[in-house]
Amino acid sequence: MASDLEAQLRAVSLRVTQPRLAVLAALRDHPHVDTATVIALVRANQPTVSHQAVYDVLRTLTDAGLVRRIQPAGATARYEARVGDNHHHVVCRSCGAIADVDCAVGEAPCLTASDDHGFVVDEAEVVYWGTCPGCATDRIAQ
């Protein structure tokens, strides 16, 4: 799997470094995590990697299109390695859990704005809000 991550970095002309590989692996295995969680995951295997290095890697990978930064209203920024498609997210109002929601199969209706004001639309951010199954079960049990 490391070779896949190395190939991703090389494909966007980024140097292969251990911190970059560690961040990509963390996001591959743990989507929708915040910066503090990424730091903890990276430092679990590479304790000498600084906080600033992780912040720098996240910014570099986001700028290169290998990582997506999402920030639902009222929540801290989260990161994911699923890029290159027009998927959306569902967010739990109680615990903040986030899950991916695929866009409609075929034509992506969310990319057809009722009035695009002359813009060429290439991405849409749709966030569904609700209650996750765990929190819904907790509410019923109360």
C-alpha angles and dihedrals in degrees: 000000000000089000089057090053091046089051091051091054093046091047089064093040095253122145114249109244132166094244091052092048091047093051093047091049092048092052093044090054098035113034122191097025126149126238095264090055092048089052091050093048093049094045092050087072100022108033094176095062108109127228089243091053090055091048090050093048092049091052092046094048092046092049090049092051096244093111132037122216115209128182117183113203111284094008134103118258115276131195134216137178094218103105137147098056133081099245126151137209140241116210128198112231091208108046102010095240112163128205133179121253117196118229117247113291115255116009112024102234091188088067092059104083118199086232117010093183089223095304121136100232115212102158138028128196113213120175121190115203125203145107122300119231093255094053092043090054090048091053092051092049092053 
